[in-house]
Amino acid sequence: MNTMKAIESRRSIRKFKNEPVPQEIVRQIVEAAILAPSGKNKQPWRFVVVQGESREEMVRLMRGGIAKMKESGEETGSSEWTAGIMEQAPVTIFVFHPDGVRPWLARSTDQNFSEVVDVQSTGAAIQNMLLAAQELGVGSLWICDVFYAYEELCDWLGEKGAMIAAVSLGYAEEAPGPRPRKEFDDVVRWV
C-alpha cells in the first residue's frame, strides 16, 4: 500500500474483533511511531502497551475517573463510550511525553514553546502508528478521552510525565465509510 492510499483508507475503528494482535505486529506499529520526526530530534515520547488481563484494570480506572468527574459536576462527553471501546480493543498504547508537565500546571514561556514542539512531535508519532496499523491490517482509534481519568491512569502506569493520548488497536469488526471533510478552499489560503 502506498502512503496516500493508507491516508485515504484509514478509518477510526470503534468496534474490534475478540482476537489478539500478535506482539510482533504491535512492535512494528510502535517502531513506526519511533521513526517519526521530532523537533531538535528530541524524540519526546514513551509508549506503554496495555494488553491481556491488564486491560480490565485499565478500564476500571478509566470508568472510575469518569465517575469521579461526573460526581464533581464536570461534563464527560463521550468518555463512557470510549471506555467501552477500550474494553473491547485487544491493545491500547498510551503515549507519554516523559519530560512534559501535566496540562494544568504552570509553565514558563520557554516551557510552553518547548511543550508545543514536543506535543507536535508526539502527534507525528501517533499518526505514524495509525498509518502503520492500516498498512498491517489492524484497526486503530486515537483516543483523547483518557484525560477524564488522567491521574488514575498515570499513577497506575507509573508515568510521571505528561500523558498525550492513547491508541487502541485490534482487528476491525466494522468498516466505516469516510467522514465528511471540509472543502479544500475552506481550509487553505494561498499567499
C-alpha positions as CSV (number, residue, x, y, z in Angstrom):
1,M,0.0,0.0,0.0
2,N,1.4,3.4,-0.8
3,T,1.3,6.3,1.7
4,M,-1.5,8.2,0.0
5,K,-3.7,5.1,-0.2
6,A,-3.0,4.4,3.5
7,I,-4.0,8.0,4.4
8,E,-7.2,7.9,2.2
9,S,-8.3,4.4,3.5
10,R,-7.5,4.8,7.2
11,R,-10.6,5.0,9.5
12,S,-11.2,5.3,13.2
13,I,-12.3,1.9,14.4
14,R,-14.7,1.7,17.3
15,K,-15.7,-2.0,17.1
16,F,-13.0,-4.6,17.4
17,K,-13.0,-8.4,17.0
18,N,-12.2,-10.5,20.0
19,E,-8.9,-11.6,18.5
20,P,-5.5,-10.8,19.9
21,V,-3.0,-8.8,17.8
22,P,0.4,-10.6,17.7
23,Q,3.1,-8.9,19.7
24,E,5.3,-8.7,16.6
25,I,2.6,-6.6,14.8
26,V,2.2,-4.3,17.9
27,R,6.0,-4.0,17.9
28,Q,6.1,-2.9,14.2
29,I,3.4,-0.3,14.9
30,V,5.4,1.2,17.8
31,E,8.6,1.1,15.8
32,A,6.8,3.2,13.2
33,A,6.0,5.7,15.9
34,I,9.6,5.8,17.0
35,L,10.6,6.7,13.4
36,A,8.5,9.9,13.5
37,P,10.2,13.3,13.0
38,S,10.6,15.4,16.2
39,G,11.7,18.9,16.9
40,K,15.5,19.0,17.5
41,N,15.4,15.2,17.3
42,K,14.4,15.1,21.0
43,Q,12.1,12.1,20.4
44,P,9.9,13.2,23.3
45,W,7.9,10.1,23.7
46,R,7.4,7.0,25.7
47,F,4.9,4.2,24.9
48,V,3.2,2.0,27.4
49,V,1.4,-1.1,25.9
50,V,-1.6,-2.5,27.7
51,Q,-2.9,-5.8,26.7
52,G,-4.3,-9.1,28.0
53,E,-5.6,-9.1,31.6
54,S,-4.2,-5.7,32.3
55,R,-7.0,-4.2,30.1
56,E,-9.5,-4.9,32.9
57,E,-7.7,-2.7,35.4
58,M,-7.2,0.0,32.7
59,V,-11.0,0.1,32.0
60,R,-11.8,0.0,35.7
61,L,-9.6,3.0,36.3
62,M,-11.0,4.8,33.3
63,R,-14.5,4.3,34.4
64,G,-13.6,5.3,38.0
65,G,-12.0,8.6,36.8
66,I,-15.1,9.3,34.6
67,A,-17.4,8.7,37.6
68,K,-15.3,11.0,39.8
69,M,-15.6,13.7,37.2
70,K,-19.3,13.3,36.9
71,E,-19.7,13.4,40.7
72,S,-17.9,16.8,40.7
73,G,-20.4,18.1,38.1
74,E,-17.9,18.0,35.2
75,E,-19.1,17.2,31.7
76,T,-17.6,13.9,30.5
77,G,-18.6,14.0,26.8
78,S,-18.1,10.7,25.0
79,S,-15.7,9.2,27.6
80,E,-18.0,6.4,28.7
81,W,-18.5,5.2,25.2
82,T,-14.7,5.4,24.7
83,A,-14.1,3.3,27.8
84,G,-16.3,0.6,26.2
85,I,-14.2,0.8,23.0
86,M,-11.0,0.4,25.1
87,E,-12.6,-2.6,26.9
88,Q,-13.1,-4.5,23.6
89,A,-9.8,-3.5,21.9
90,P,-7.1,-6.1,22.4
91,V,-4.3,-3.5,22.8
92,T,-4.2,0.1,24.0
93,I,-1.0,2.1,23.7
94,F,-0.6,5.1,26.0
95,V,1.6,7.9,24.6
96,F,3.6,10.0,27.1
97,H,5.9,12.9,26.9
98,P,8.3,11.9,29.8
99,D,9.7,15.4,30.4
100,G,6.3,17.0,29.9
101,V,4.3,18.9,32.5
102,R,0.8,18.0,33.4
103,P,-1.5,20.2,31.3
104,W,-3.0,22.1,34.2
105,L,0.4,23.1,35.9
106,A,2.0,26.5,35.3
107,R,4.9,26.8,32.9
108,S,7.3,29.4,31.8
109,T,7.1,30.9,28.3
110,D,10.2,28.7,27.3
111,Q,8.5,25.6,28.7
112,N,5.3,26.5,26.8
113,F,7.2,26.7,23.5
114,S,9.1,23.5,24.1
115,E,5.9,21.7,25.1
116,V,4.1,22.7,21.9
117,V,7.0,21.4,19.8
118,D,7.1,18.1,21.8
119,V,3.3,17.6,21.6
120,Q,3.5,18.2,17.8
121,S,6.3,15.6,17.7
122,T,4.2,13.0,19.6
123,G,1.3,13.8,17.3
124,A,3.5,12.8,14.4
125,A,4.4,9.6,16.2
126,I,0.7,8.8,16.8
127,Q,-0.1,9.4,13.1
128,N,2.8,7.0,12.2
129,M,1.2,4.4,14.4
130,L,-2.2,4.8,12.8
131,L,-0.8,4.5,9.3
132,A,1.4,1.5,10.2
133,A,-1.6,-0.2,11.7
134,Q,-3.6,0.5,8.5
135,E,-0.8,-1.0,6.4
136,L,-0.7,-4.1,8.6
137,G,-4.4,-4.7,8.5
138,V,-5.0,-3.6,12.1
139,G,-7.8,-1.1,13.1
140,S,-6.9,1.8,15.3
141,L,-8.5,4.6,17.3
142,W,-6.7,7.7,18.5
143,I,-8.1,8.5,22.0
144,C,-8.0,11.7,23.9
145,D,-10.8,10.9,26.3
146,V,-8.2,9.3,28.6
147,F,-7.9,12.8,30.2
148,Y,-11.1,12.0,32.2
149,A,-9.0,9.5,34.2
150,Y,-5.6,11.2,33.8
151,E,-4.3,10.9,37.3
152,E,-5.6,7.4,37.8
153,L,-4.1,6.1,34.6
154,C,-0.7,7.9,35.0
155,D,-0.4,6.6,38.6
156,W,-1.3,3.0,37.5
157,L,1.1,3.1,34.6
158,G,3.8,4.6,36.8
159,E,4.4,7.5,34.4
160,K,5.3,11.0,35.8
161,G,5.5,13.0,32.6
162,A,2.6,14.3,30.5
163,M,0.1,11.8,29.0
164,I,-0.6,12.9,25.5
165,A,-3.1,10.4,24.2
166,A,-3.8,6.7,23.8
167,V,-4.3,4.5,20.7
168,S,-6.4,1.4,20.8
169,L,-5.6,-1.4,18.3
170,G,-7.4,-4.5,17.1
171,Y,-8.8,-6.2,14.1
172,A,-11.8,-4.2,12.9
173,E,-15.3,-5.5,13.4
174,E,-16.7,-2.7,11.3
175,A,-15.8,-0.9,8.0
176,P,-16.9,2.7,8.4
177,G,-17.0,4.9,5.3
178,P,-15.1,8.2,5.0
179,R,-16.2,11.0,7.4
180,P,-17.2,14.3,5.9
181,R,-14.3,16.7,5.3
182,K,-14.2,20.4,4.9
183,E,-13.7,21.7,1.4
184,F,-10.2,22.5,0.3
185,D,-10.9,26.1,-0.3
186,D,-12.5,26.4,3.2
187,V,-9.2,25.4,4.9
188,V,-6.5,26.6,2.6
189,R,-5.5,30.2,1.8
190,W,-2.7,30.9,-0.8
191,V,-0.5,33.9,-0.2
